[in-house]
């Protein structure tokens, strides 16, 4: 590949641009190194205001919401603001056909009316500490040190949380060249205060997802409750609103183009330092495969959901989850292509290789070629892996069969423990009841032939399970007939059938599960997946991990990168930028603001994506927005900024130069989703709900003036 890199350097040398000042996801405890730049961009506070060890600071108002979003505390009584889509599942579980809070919204009249969120939790970062020296001391960087590192991490965490109610974790940074300890505090009594109707919280639906301009009121409001000592406690009517160490003040002044903004949150995963071969694999193999498989699932489910409230309630959350990544992958590929990502990666690798010829770079010589070879070897298996996860397991019945794996393991033990088996059977009855409460078998039966046909056509036959291929021969390639046979013969496609199967197992029919045709298909893919992963993929990935650690160490030592920040890994980060529009393509410029006028322009009566409640329509047409109006008398809805964000930043607070809350991050522009791999200032923008729209909906549509008074500390 050296000749290819040299050829690319000659052709595209002019394409390389310097990193923008907005790029980066920074560790808040180390933010002092960024202070001068932040002040030059307009920031009026100091790093100590962002992260303080001894005093309440901004980091104490930021939390992990649920399983992977961010939220922010906005009152001294534990009021939490996050996205509508972050609280979606909990609101969905609170809803019923008679009390459809997802469709109609919900607003508590007072604290007594706040509803416990099923299964919700929020997690604060108490403190973070660099523990690199303790983790890496004496280790051979060329060896597989995973076990030793895990043991040392566990010991550090135990010592840090001993005799306390705190939890925590140790996470690697820079591909294992640095490690941080995070001590956490988790609360589980979280209650719904208010959520707008779905038509507001999802206005624009899938059509507008990842797209600018946006007019989506993507927010929900919750409250943290604690025990009498202000510490975490299980739900109890006697619990009190949590008193935070810090909460964000709210500003109704808005922000103009060019103003400083800062996003605080828990970004999930970025891969900014991948080599060219890895980016090529993502662009040309993985993303196209995943997009095609998810489209089959989404379109099939939508065809059944249309006009049917019951099925829509069952599948709304599932389709929303599928569609989010589906569209993101498309935008990511589009942005990487437009940004000549592979060429730019190759150009950097050539410069890195040139540096490796110096004495300082000698320890890293050859690592880019080694990575290139490893990724090309990995490419032979990614199609099978993606089609197993997104294809075979895209069938709900097969995915449900996966939950029986623990029971199957107990049944196959040499000396089965009857008590453990009985407990596993009881657990599976509960799992089945939950699964089938949101399962409509005609959707799954229609999806099956579409996914299985694509798996067969797109994956190297040598990698496919023998049982899968045998069934194709048995049904003469007729995937529809195969689906009909499965849904007529398997116990795992209905609650009644599953419970009957569990009854048979309880009576001693040990092979009842193993002989079920859906379980047999799942198990065939599982065994083939494990074989491929353990014997081929995992050794390659372990080798890649070691070489990436070396490559990253070389990048850090070389000084070839203007800005070095660790990839996102679901830990607390700060990103900063400015309110900016952008040009997605030639001749087009997007302004950085939207207002209520856009809602009126997009509004379609009765449309699933662009309808709004009659009450809101009347309010918007009335043009009286009180204290929430901008200087032109319009109601601000959303705005753009150049903050570097990704998944996990959903719900993140967007702050102005004085640390005041001006919005809630909820999305990125489609052309900029490539920022997970390569940030480009010209294309990458985060999208936020303007706090004035949030407050307007809460007060005027929700009638929850008491919540506004609490936030603004007025009466």
C-alpha positions as CSV (number, residue, x, y, z in Angstrom):
1,X,0.0,0.0,0.0
2,X,3.0,2.3,0.2
3,X,2.8,3.1,-3.5
4,X,-0.9,3.8,-3.3
5,X,-0.3,6.2,-0.3
6,X,2.4,8.1,-2.3
7,X,0.2,8.3,-5.4
8,X,-2.6,9.7,-3.3
9,X,-0.4,12.2,-1.6
10,X,0.7,13.6,-5.0
11,X,-2.9,13.9,-6.2
12,X,-4.7,15.2,-3.1
13,X,-2.2,17.2,-1.2
14,X,-4.3,20.3,-1.7
15,X,-7.4,18.6,-0.1
16,X,-5.9,18.5,3.4
17,X,-7.1,21.3,5.6
18,X,-6.1,22.2,9.2
19,X,-8.3,21.2,12.1
20,X,-10.9,23.6,13.1
21,X,-11.0,25.2,16.6
22,X,-14.4,23.6,17.2
23,X,-13.2,20.0,16.9
24,X,-12.8,17.9,20.0
25,X,-14.4,16.1,22.9
26,X,-12.4,17.2,25.9
27,X,-12.0,15.6,29.4
28,X,-13.5,18.3,31.7
29,X,-10.9,17.8,34.5
30,X,-8.2,18.7,32.0
31,X,-9.9,21.7,30.5
32,X,-7.4,24.2,31.7
33,X,-5.3,23.5,28.6
34,X,-8.2,24.8,26.5
35,X,-9.0,27.9,28.5
36,X,-7.2,30.4,26.2
37,X,-8.9,29.1,23.1
38,X,-12.3,29.1,24.8
39,X,-11.8,32.6,26.1
40,X,-10.8,33.8,22.6
41,X,-14.1,32.3,21.3
42,X,-16.1,34.2,23.9
43,X,-16.3,32.0,27.0
44,X,-16.6,34.2,30.1
45,X,-15.9,31.6,32.8
46,X,-13.0,29.4,33.8
47,X,-12.1,25.7,33.8
48,X,-12.8,25.6,37.5
49,X,-16.4,26.6,36.9
50,X,-16.7,23.6,34.6
51,X,-15.1,21.0,36.8
52,X,-14.2,21.5,40.4
53,X,-13.1,18.9,42.8
54,X,-14.0,20.8,46.0
55,X,-17.0,23.0,45.0
56,X,-20.2,22.4,43.1
57,X,-19.6,23.0,39.4
58,X,-21.2,22.4,36.0
59,X,-20.2,18.7,36.0
60,X,-22.5,18.2,39.0
61,X,-25.5,19.2,36.9
62,X,-24.8,16.7,34.1
63,X,-25.9,13.1,34.3
64,X,-26.3,9.9,32.3
65,X,-30.1,9.5,31.7
66,X,-31.3,6.0,31.3
67,X,-29.2,3.7,29.3
68,X,-27.2,6.1,27.1
69,X,-28.5,9.6,26.9
70,X,-27.5,12.8,28.8
71,X,-29.6,14.9,31.0
72,X,-29.1,18.1,33.0
73,X,-30.4,19.4,36.3
74,X,-32.3,22.7,35.9
75,X,-33.6,23.4,39.4
76,X,-32.6,23.1,43.1
77,X,-35.3,20.5,43.5
78,X,-33.8,17.9,41.1
79,X,-35.7,18.8,38.0
80,X,-34.1,17.1,35.0
81,X,-34.3,18.1,31.3
82,X,-33.5,15.6,28.5
83,X,-34.8,14.7,25.1
84,X,-38.2,13.3,24.3
85,X,-36.6,10.4,22.5
86,X,-34.5,9.6,25.6
87,X,-37.6,9.2,27.8
88,X,-39.5,7.6,25.0
89,X,-39.4,4.0,26.2
90,X,-40.4,5.0,29.8
91,X,-43.3,7.1,28.6
92,X,-44.3,4.2,26.3
93,X,-44.4,1.8,29.3
94,X,-46.4,4.3,31.3
95,X,-49.0,4.6,28.4
96,X,-52.0,2.5,27.6
97,X,-54.7,2.7,25.0
98,X,-56.9,4.6,27.5
99,X,-54.0,6.8,28.8
100,X,-51.8,7.3,25.8
101,X,-49.2,9.7,27.2
102,X,-47.0,9.0,24.2
103,X,-49.6,10.3,21.8
104,X,-51.2,12.9,24.0
105,X,-48.4,14.1,26.3
106,X,-48.5,14.3,30.1
107,X,-48.1,17.2,32.5
108,X,-48.2,16.8,36.2
109,X,-50.4,19.4,38.0
110,X,-47.9,19.4,40.9
111,X,-45.3,17.1,42.4
112,X,-47.9,14.7,43.7
113,X,-48.9,14.0,40.0
114,X,-45.4,13.0,38.9
115,X,-45.3,9.5,37.6
116,X,-42.5,6.9,38.5
117,X,-40.5,6.1,35.4
118,X,-40.3,2.3,35.1
119,X,-36.7,1.1,35.1
120,X,-35.2,4.6,34.8
121,X,-32.0,5.6,36.4
122,X,-29.7,8.6,36.3
123,X,-26.0,8.6,37.1
124,X,-23.7,11.5,38.2
125,X,-20.0,11.7,38.0
126,X,-18.7,12.3,41.5
127,X,-15.0,12.6,40.5
128,X,-12.5,11.4,37.9
129,X,-8.9,10.6,38.2
130,X,-6.0,9.7,35.9
131,X,-4.8,6.2,36.9
132,X,-2.6,5.5,33.9
133,X,0.5,4.9,35.8
134,X,-1.2,2.4,38.1
135,X,-2.7,0.5,35.2
136,X,0.2,0.3,32.8
137,X,3.2,0.1,35.2
138,X,5.6,-2.6,34.1
139,X,3.4,-4.0,31.2
140,X,4.8,-5.1,27.9
141,X,2.9,-2.9,25.3
142,X,3.3,-5.6,22.6
143,X,1.6,-8.3,24.8
144,X,-2.1,-9.0,25.4
145,X,-2.5,-7.4,28.9
146,X,-6.3,-7.5,29.0
147,X,-6.5,-9.7,32.1
148,X,-3.9,-7.8,34.1
149,X,-5.5,-4.5,33.2
150,X,-8.9,-5.7,34.3
151,X,-7.5,-6.9,37.6
152,X,-5.8,-3.6,38.3
153,X,-8.9,-1.7,37.2
154,X,-11.0,-3.7,39.6
155,X,-8.6,-3.1,42.5
156,X,-8.5,0.6,41.9
157,X,-12.3,0.8,41.8
158,X,-12.7,-1.2,45.0
159,X,-10.3,1.1,46.8
160,X,-12.0,4.2,45.5
161,X,-15.5,3.2,46.5
162,X,-14.9,1.2,49.7
163,X,-17.3,1.9,52.5
164,X,-19.5,4.1,50.3
165,X,-22.7,3.9,48.2
166,X,-20.7,5.0,45.1
167,X,-20.1,3.0,42.0
168,X,-17.8,3.5,39.2
169,X,-15.6,2.2,36.4
170,X,-12.2,2.6,34.8
171,X,-12.1,3.4,31.1
172,X,-9.2,3.4,28.5
173,X,-8.4,6.5,26.4
174,X,-6.3,6.9,23.3
175,X,-6.6,3.1,22.6
176,X,-5.2,2.1,25.9
177,X,-2.4,4.7,26.2
178,X,-4.3,6.4,29.1
179,X,-6.8,5.3,31.8
180,X,-9.2,7.2,34.0
181,X,-11.2,6.2,37.0
182,X,-14.8,7.5,37.3
183,X,-16.6,7.4,40.6
184,X,-20.4,7.6,40.2
185,X,-23.6,8.0,42.1
186,X,-26.8,6.4,40.7
187,X,-30.4,7.3,41.5
188,X,-33.3,5.1,40.6
189,X,-36.4,7.0,41.8
190,X,-37.0,9.1,38.6
191,X,-40.5,10.5,37.9
192,X,-42.1,12.0,34.9
193,X,-43.0,15.7,35.3
194,X,-44.0,16.5,31.7
195,X,-43.6,15.4,28.2
196,X,-45.2,17.0,25.1
197,X,-47.4,15.0,22.7
198,X,-45.5,12.8,20.3
199,X,-46.5,15.1,17.4
200,X,-44.5,17.8,19.1
201,X,-41.6,15.7,20.5
202,X,-41.2,14.0,17.1
203,X,-42.5,16.7,14.7
204,X,-41.0,15.8,11.3
205,X,-40.7,12.1,12.1
206,X,-38.4,10.0,10.0
207,X,-38.5,12.5,7.1
208,X,-36.8,15.2,9.2
209,X,-34.6,12.9,11.3
210,X,-30.9,14.0,11.0
211,X,-32.1,16.8,8.6
212,X,-32.0,20.6,8.9
213,X,-34.1,22.7,9.2
214,X,-35.7,21.1,12.2
215,X,-38.8,22.1,14.2
216,X,-38.9,19.3,16.7
217,X,-39.8,19.8,20.4
218,X,-37.5,17.0,21.4
219,X,-37.6,17.3,25.2
220,X,-39.1,15.8,28.3
221,X,-38.9,16.8,32.0
222,X,-38.3,14.5,34.9
223,X,-37.4,14.7,38.6
224,X,-34.9,12.9,40.7
225,X,-36.1,11.7,44.2
226,X,-33.8,10.7,47.0
227,X,-34.1,9.4,50.5
228,X,-34.2,11.6,53.6
229,X,-30.4,11.9,53.6
230,X,-30.4,13.1,49.9
231,X,-28.8,9.8,48.9
232,X,-30.1,7.3,46.4
233,X,-33.1,5.3,47.5
234,X,-35.5,2.9,45.9
235,X,-38.9,4.4,45.0
236,X,-41.0,5.4,48.0
237,X,-43.8,7.8,48.5
238,X,-41.8,9.3,51.3
239,X,-38.8,10.2,49.1
240,X,-38.0,13.9,48.7
241,X,-36.9,15.8,45.6
242,X,-33.1,15.5,45.2
243,X,-31.1,18.6,46.1
244,X,-28.2,18.9,43.6
245,X,-24.7,20.3,44.2
246,X,-25.3,22.5,41.2
247,X,-28.0,23.2,38.6
248,X,-27.9,25.2,35.4
249,X,-29.5,28.6,35.3
250,X,-31.7,29.2,32.2
251,X,-31.3,32.1,29.9
252,X,-34.2,33.4,27.7
253,X,-31.9,35.8,25.8
254,X,-31.1,33.2,23.1
255,X,-27.9,33.3,21.1
256,X,-26.9,35.0,17.8
257,X,-24.7,33.7,15.0
258,X,-21.1,33.5,16.1
259,X,-21.9,33.3,19.8
260,X,-19.9,30.8,22.0
261,X,-21.7,27.6,22.9
262,X,-20.6,24.6,24.9
263,X,-22.1,21.1,25.1
264,X,-21.6,18.9,28.2
265,X,-22.4,15.3,28.1
266,X,-21.6,11.6,27.6
267,X,-20.8,11.0,23.9
268,X,-20.9,7.3,23.1
269,X,-18.3,6.4,20.5
270,X,-16.1,8.1,17.9
271,X,-13.2,6.7,15.9
272,X,-11.3,9.7,14.8
273,X,-7.9,8.0,14.5
274,X,-8.9,5.0,12.3
275,X,-6.6,4.2,9.4
276,X,-7.7,4.4,5.8
277,X,-8.3,0.7,5.4
278,X,-10.8,0.8,8.4
279,X,-12.6,3.8,6.9
280,X,-12.8,2.1,3.6
281,X,-14.4,-1.0,5.2
282,X,-17.0,1.1,6.9
283,X,-17.9,3.1,3.8
284,X,-18.0,0.4,1.3
285,X,-19.0,-2.7,3.2
286,X,-20.5,-2.3,6.7
287,X,-22.7,0.8,6.2
288,X,-24.3,-0.4,2.9
289,X,-25.1,-3.8,4.4
290,X,-26.6,-2.5,7.6
291,X,-28.6,0.1,5.8
292,X,-30.1,-2.4,3.4
293,X,-31.1,-4.8,6.2
294,X,-32.6,-2.2,8.4
295,X,-34.6,-0.8,5.5
296,X,-36.4,-4.1,5.0
297,X,-37.4,-4.2,8.7
298,X,-38.5,-0.6,8.9
299,X,-40.6,-0.5,5.8
300,X,-42.3,-3.8,6.7
301,X,-43.2,-2.6,10.2
302,X,-44.4,0.7,8.9
303,X,-46.7,-0.9,6.4
304,X,-48.5,-2.6,9.3
305,X,-48.4,0.4,11.7
306,X,-50.1,2.8,9.3
307,X,-53.5,3.7,10.6
308,X,-53.4,1.2,13.4
309,X,-52.9,2.8,16.9
310,X,-52.5,-0.6,18.7
311,X,-49.7,-1.8,16.4
312,X,-48.2,1.6,16.4
313,X,-48.0,1.7,20.2
314,X,-46.3,-1.8,20.1
315,X,-43.8,-0.9,17.4
316,X,-43.2,2.8,17.7
317,X,-40.1,2.5,19.9
318,X,-38.7,-0.4,17.9
319,X,-39.0,1.4,14.6
320,X,-37.6,4.6,16.0
321,X,-34.6,2.8,17.3
322,X,-34.0,1.1,14.0
323,X,-34.5,4.3,11.9
324,X,-32.1,6.4,13.9
325,X,-28.9,4.4,13.1
326,X,-30.3,3.5,9.6
327,X,-30.4,7.1,8.5
328,X,-27.2,8.0,10.4
329,X,-25.2,5.4,8.5
330,X,-26.4,6.8,5.2
331,X,-25.4,10.3,6.2
332,X,-22.0,9.2,7.5
333,X,-21.1,7.6,4.2
334,X,-22.3,10.6,2.3
335,X,-20.2,13.0,4.5
336,X,-17.1,10.8,4.3
337,X,-17.3,10.5,0.6
338,X,-17.8,14.3,0.2
339,X,-14.9,14.9,2.5
340,X,-12.5,12.6,0.7
341,X,-12.0,10.8,3.9
342,X,-10.0,7.8,2.6
343,X,-7.7,10.0,0.7
344,X,-7.1,12.3,3.6
345,X,-6.4,9.3,5.9
346,X,-3.9,7.9,3.4
347,X,-2.2,11.3,3.2
348,X,-1.8,11.4,6.9
349,X,-0.5,7.9,7.0
350,X,2.2,8.8,4.4
351,X,3.3,11.7,6.5
352,X,3.3,9.5,9.6
353,X,5.4,6.8,7.8
354,X,7.8,9.6,6.8
355,X,8.2,10.6,10.4
356,X,8.8,6.9,11.4
357,X,12.0,7.1,9.4
358,X,13.4,9.5,12.0
359,X,15.0,8.2,15.3
360,X,12.0,9.4,17.3
361,X,9.6,7.5,15.0
362,X,11.6,4.3,14.6
363,X,9.5,2.3,17.3
364,X,6.4,2.9,15.2
365,X,7.8,2.0,11.8
366,X,5.6,-0.3,9.7
367,X,2.5,0.0,11.9
368,X,0.3,1.5,9.2
369,X,1.1,-1.3,6.7
370,X,0.4,-3.9,9.4
371,X,-3.0,-2.2,10.2
372,X,-3.8,-2.1,6.5
373,X,-3.2,-5.9,6.1
374,X,-5.1,-6.7,9.3
375,X,-8.2,-4.7,8.2
376,X,-8.2,-6.3,4.7
377,X,-8.1,-9.7,6.3
378,X,-11.0,-8.7,8.6
379,X,-13.0,-7.6,5.5
380,X,-13.5,-11.3,4.6
381,X,-15.7,-11.8,7.7
382,X,-17.6,-8.6,8.3
383,X,-20.3,-9.4,5.8
384,X,-21.3,-12.5,7.7
385,X,-21.1,-10.8,11.1
386,X,-23.3,-7.9,9.9
387,X,-25.8,-10.1,8.2
388,X,-26.0,-12.3,11.4
389,X,-26.6,-9.3,13.7
390,X,-28.8,-7.2,11.4
391,X,-30.2,-10.0,9.3
392,X,-30.8,-13.3,11.2
393,X,-31.2,-11.5,14.5
394,X,-33.3,-8.9,12.8
395,X,-36.1,-11.5,13.0
396,X,-37.8,-10.9,16.3
397,X,-38.5,-14.6,16.8
398,X,-34.9,-15.6,16.3
399,X,-33.8,-12.7,18.6
400,X,-36.3,-14.0,21.2
401,X,-34.8,-17.5,20.9
402,X,-31.5,-16.0,22.0
403,X,-33.0,-15.3,25.5
404,X,-33.3,-19.1,26.0
405,X,-29.6,-19.6,25.8
406,X,-29.2,-19.6,29.6
407,X,-31.9,-22.2,30.0
408,X,-30.4,-24.3,27.3
409,X,-27.0,-24.2,29.0
410,X,-28.5,-25.5,32.3
411,X,-30.4,-28.2,30.5
412,X,-27.2,-29.4,28.8
413,X,-25.2,-29.7,32.0
414,X,-23.9,-33.1,32.9
415,X,-25.7,-33.0,36.2
416,X,-28.6,-30.5,35.7
417,X,-29.6,-28.6,38.8
418,X,-33.4,-28.9,39.0
419,X,-33.8,-25.8,41.2
420,X,-31.8,-23.7,38.8
421,X,-33.7,-25.0,35.8
422,X,-37.0,-24.3,37.6
423,X,-35.8,-20.7,38.3
424,X,-34.7,-20.3,34.7
425,X,-38.1,-21.5,33.5
426,X,-39.9,-19.0,35.7
427,X,-37.5,-16.2,34.5
428,X,-38.3,-17.1,30.9
429,X,-42.1,-16.9,31.5
430,X,-41.5,-13.3,32.6
431,X,-39.3,-12.6,29.6
432,X,-41.9,-14.1,27.3
433,X,-44.7,-12.1,28.8
434,X,-42.7,-8.9,28.2
435,X,-41.7,-9.9,24.7
436,X,-45.1,-10.8,23.4
437,X,-46.8,-7.7,24.9
438,X,-45.1,-5.8,22.1
439,X,-45.0,-8.5,19.4
440,X,-47.2,-8.7,16.3
441,X,-46.3,-12.0,14.5
442,X,-47.6,-11.0,11.0
443,X,-44.8,-8.3,10.9
444,X,-42.1,-10.8,11.9
445,X,-43.4,-13.4,9.5
446,X,-43.3,-10.9,6.7
447,X,-39.8,-9.7,7.6
448,X,-38.3,-13.2,7.8
449,X,-38.2,-14.1,4.0
450,X,-36.9,-10.7,3.1
451,X,-34.0,-10.9,5.6
452,X,-33.2,-14.5,5.0
453,X,-33.1,-14.1,1.2
454,X,-30.6,-11.2,1.5
455,X,-28.4,-13.2,4.0
456,X,-28.3,-16.1,1.5
457,X,-27.6,-13.8,-1.5
458,X,-25.0,-11.5,0.1
459,X,-22.9,-13.7,2.3
460,X,-20.2,-16.2,1.2
461,X,-21.8,-19.6,1.3
462,X,-18.7,-21.0,3.0
463,X,-19.4,-18.9,6.1
464,X,-23.2,-19.6,6.4
465,X,-24.5,-22.3,8.8
466,X,-25.1,-25.8,7.4
467,X,-28.6,-25.9,8.9
468,X,-29.5,-22.6,7.2
469,X,-28.4,-23.9,3.8
470,X,-30.2,-27.2,4.4
471,X,-33.5,-25.4,5.0
472,X,-33.1,-23.4,1.8
473,X,-32.7,-26.7,-0.1
474,X,-35.6,-28.2,1.8
475,X,-37.9,-25.3,0.8
476,X,-36.5,-25.0,-2.7
477,X,-35.4,-21.4,-2.1
478,X,-39.0,-20.4,-1.3
479,X,-38.4,-18.2,1.8
480,X,-42.1,-17.3,2.1
481,X,-43.1,-21.0,2.4
482,X,-40.3,-21.5,4.9
483,X,-41.7,-18.6,7.0
484,X,-45.2,-20.1,6.9
485,X,-43.8,-23.4,8.1
486,X,-41.9,-21.8,11.0
487,X,-44.8,-19.8,12.2
488,X,-47.0,-22.9,12.1
489,X,-44.6,-25.2,13.9
490,X,-42.5,-23.2,16.3
491,X,-43.5,-22.6,19.9
492,X,-41.5,-19.4,20.1
493,X,-43.8,-17.3,17.9
494,X,-46.6,-16.9,20.5
495,X,-47.0,-16.6,24.3
496,X,-49.2,-19.6,24.5
497,X,-46.8,-21.7,22.5
498,X,-43.8,-20.5,24.6
499,X,-45.5,-21.3,27.9
500,X,-46.5,-24.7,26.6
501,X,-42.9,-25.3,25.6
502,X,-41.7,-24.3,29.1
503,X,-44.3,-26.6,30.6
504,X,-42.9,-29.5,28.6
505,X,-39.4,-28.7,29.7
506,X,-40.5,-28.5,33.3
507,X,-42.0,-32.0,33.0
508,X,-38.6,-33.3,31.8
509,X,-38.7,-33.0,28.0
510,X,-35.1,-32.0,27.9
511,X,-34.9,-31.8,24.0
512,X,-38.1,-29.8,23.6
513,X,-36.2,-26.5,23.2
514,X,-33.4,-27.9,21.1
515,X,-35.9,-29.4,18.6
516,X,-37.9,-26.2,18.1
517,X,-37.3,-25.0,14.5
518,X,-36.8,-21.3,15.4
519,X,-34.4,-22.2,18.2
520,X,-32.5,-24.6,15.8
521,X,-32.1,-21.7,13.3
522,X,-30.9,-19.3,16.0
523,X,-28.5,-21.9,17.4
524,X,-27.1,-22.6,14.0
525,X,-26.3,-19.0,13.5
526,X,-25.0,-18.7,17.0
527,X,-22.6,-21.6,16.6
528,X,-21.3,-20.3,13.2
529,X,-21.0,-16.8,14.6
530,X,-18.9,-18.1,17.6
531,X,-16.8,-20.3,15.3
532,X,-16.1,-17.4,13.0
533,X,-15.5,-14.9,15.7
534,X,-13.4,-17.0,18.0
535,X,-11.2,-18.6,15.3
536,X,-10.9,-15.8,12.8
537,X,-12.3,-12.4,13.8
538,X,-11.2,-12.2,17.5
539,X,-7.5,-12.9,16.8
540,X,-7.6,-10.3,14.0
541,X,-9.3,-7.8,16.3
542,X,-6.9,-8.4,19.1
543,X,-4.0,-7.8,16.7
544,X,-5.7,-4.6,15.5
545,X,-6.2,-3.4,19.0
546,X,-2.5,-3.8,19.8
547,X,-1.4,-2.1,16.6
548,X,-3.9,0.7,17.2
549,X,-2.4,1.3,20.6
550,X,1.0,1.5,19.0
551,X,-0.2,3.7,16.2
552,X,-2.0,6.0,18.6
553,X,1.1,6.3,20.8
554,X,3.0,7.2,17.6
555,X,0.5,9.8,16.7
556,X,0.8,11.3,20.2
557,X,4.6,11.4,20.0
558,X,4.8,12.7,16.4
559,X,3.1,16.0,16.9
560,X,1.5,15.6,13.4
561,X,-2.0,16.2,14.8
562,X,-2.9,19.8,15.6
563,X,-5.5,18.7,18.1
564,X,-5.3,15.6,20.2
565,X,-8.4,14.5,22.2
566,X,-9.5,11.0,23.1
567,X,-12.2,9.3,21.2
568,X,-15.6,9.3,22.8
569,X,-16.3,6.3,25.1
570,X,-19.4,7.2,27.0
571,X,-17.5,9.3,29.6
572,X,-18.1,12.9,30.6
573,X,-16.8,15.3,27.9
574,X,-17.0,19.0,27.0
575,X,-17.3,20.2,23.4
576,X,-17.3,23.9,22.4
577,X,-18.0,25.9,19.3
578,X,-20.3,28.6,18.1
579,X,-23.7,29.2,16.6
580,X,-23.2,28.8,12.9
581,X,-25.1,28.0,9.7
582,X,-23.5,25.8,7.1
583,X,-23.3,25.0,3.3
584,X,-24.3,21.3,2.8
585,X,-23.7,21.5,-1.0
586,X,-22.9,24.0,-3.7
587,X,-25.3,27.0,-3.8
588,X,-27.1,26.1,-0.6
589,X,-26.7,27.9,2.8
590,X,-28.6,27.0,5.9
591,X,-29.3,29.7,8.5
592,X,-28.6,28.5,12.1
593,X,-32.2,29.2,13.4
594,X,-35.7,28.0,12.9
595,X,-38.9,29.5,14.3
596,X,-42.6,28.7,14.6
597,X,-43.2,29.8,11.0
598,X,-41.5,26.6,9.9
599,X,-44.0,24.5,11.9
600,X,-46.8,26.3,10.2
601,X,-45.2,25.8,6.8
602,X,-44.7,22.0,7.3
603,X,-48.0,21.4,9.1
604,X,-50.3,18.8,7.4
605,X,-53.6,18.0,9.1
606,X,-53.8,14.3,10.0
607,X,-50.3,13.5,8.8
608,X,-48.3,11.1,11.0
609,X,-45.2,13.2,10.8
610,X,-46.3,16.8,10.3
611,X,-49.5,17.2,12.3
612,X,-49.6,19.2,15.5
613,X,-52.3,19.4,18.2
614,X,-55.1,21.9,17.4
615,X,-54.3,23.8,20.6
616,X,-50.7,24.3,19.5
617,X,-51.7,25.3,16.0
618,X,-53.9,28.0,17.4
619,X,-51.2,29.3,19.7
620,X,-48.7,29.5,16.9
621,X,-51.1,31.2,14.6
622,X,-51.9,33.7,17.4
623,X,-48.3,35.1,17.3
624,X,-48.3,35.9,21.0
625,X,-45.3,34.2,22.6
626,X,-44.8,36.4,25.6
627,X,-41.3,36.3,27.1
628,X,-40.3,33.5,24.8
629,X,-40.4,35.6,21.6
630,X,-37.2,36.6,19.9
631,X,-36.3,40.2,18.9
632,X,-38.5,39.9,15.8
633,X,-41.5,38.6,17.8
634,X,-41.1,35.0,16.5
635,X,-40.9,31.9,18.6
636,X,-37.5,30.2,18.3
637,X,-37.6,26.5,17.9
638,X,-34.1,25.1,17.1
639,X,-30.6,26.2,16.3
640,X,-27.3,25.0,14.9
641,X,-23.8,25.1,16.4
642,X,-20.4,23.7,15.6
643,X,-20.1,21.6,18.8
644,X,-18.5,18.2,18.2
645,X,-21.2,15.7,19.3
646,X,-22.3,12.1,18.7
647,X,-24.7,9.5,20.0
648,X,-24.9,9.8,23.8
649,X,-25.0,13.6,23.6
650,X,-28.8,13.4,23.1
651,X,-30.2,15.5,25.9
652,X,-27.0,17.3,26.6
653,X,-27.2,20.9,27.9
654,X,-26.1,23.6,25.4
655,X,-24.7,26.5,27.3
656,X,-23.8,30.1,26.5
657,X,-20.6,32.0,27.3
658,X,-21.9,32.5,30.9
659,X,-22.7,28.8,31.5
660,X,-26.4,29.4,31.2
661,X,-28.7,26.9,29.5
662,X,-29.9,28.0,26.1
663,X,-30.9,24.7,24.5
664,X,-30.9,20.9,24.6
665,X,-28.9,19.0,22.1
666,X,-30.9,16.3,20.2
667,X,-29.4,15.6,16.8
668,X,-26.8,16.4,14.1
669,X,-27.1,17.4,10.5
670,X,-27.2,14.5,8.1
671,X,-24.2,15.6,6.1
672,X,-22.1,15.9,9.4
673,X,-22.7,12.4,10.9
674,X,-19.3,11.5,9.6
675,X,-17.9,13.5,12.5
676,X,-17.7,10.1,14.4
677,X,-14.8,9.3,12.1
678,X,-13.7,12.7,10.7
679,X,-14.8,16.1,11.9
680,X,-15.2,18.8,9.3
681,X,-16.1,22.3,10.4
682,X,-17.8,23.0,7.0
683,X,-20.3,20.2,7.4
684,X,-20.6,19.2,11.1
685,X,-23.3,20.9,13.2
686,X,-25.2,19.8,16.2
687,X,-29.0,20.6,16.4
688,X,-30.6,21.8,19.6
689,X,-34.1,22.6,20.9
690,X,-34.1,26.3,21.9
691,X,-34.9,26.5,25.6
692,X,-37.5,29.2,24.8
693,X,-39.5,26.7,22.7
694,X,-39.2,24.1,25.6
695,X,-40.5,26.7,28.1
696,X,-43.3,27.9,25.8
697,X,-44.6,24.4,25.2
698,X,-44.4,23.6,28.9
699,X,-46.3,26.7,29.9
700,X,-48.7,27.4,27.1
701,X,-49.5,23.9,25.7
702,X,-48.8,21.9,28.9
703,X,-50.3,24.4,31.3
704,X,-47.4,23.7,33.7
705,X,-46.6,27.2,34.8
706,X,-45.6,25.8,38.2
707,X,-42.6,24.0,36.5
708,X,-41.6,27.3,34.8
709,X,-41.7,29.1,38.1
710,X,-39.5,26.4,39.6
711,X,-36.9,26.7,36.8
712,X,-36.8,30.4,36.7
713,X,-37.2,30.6,40.5
714,X,-40.2,32.9,40.2
715,X,-43.7,32.8,41.7
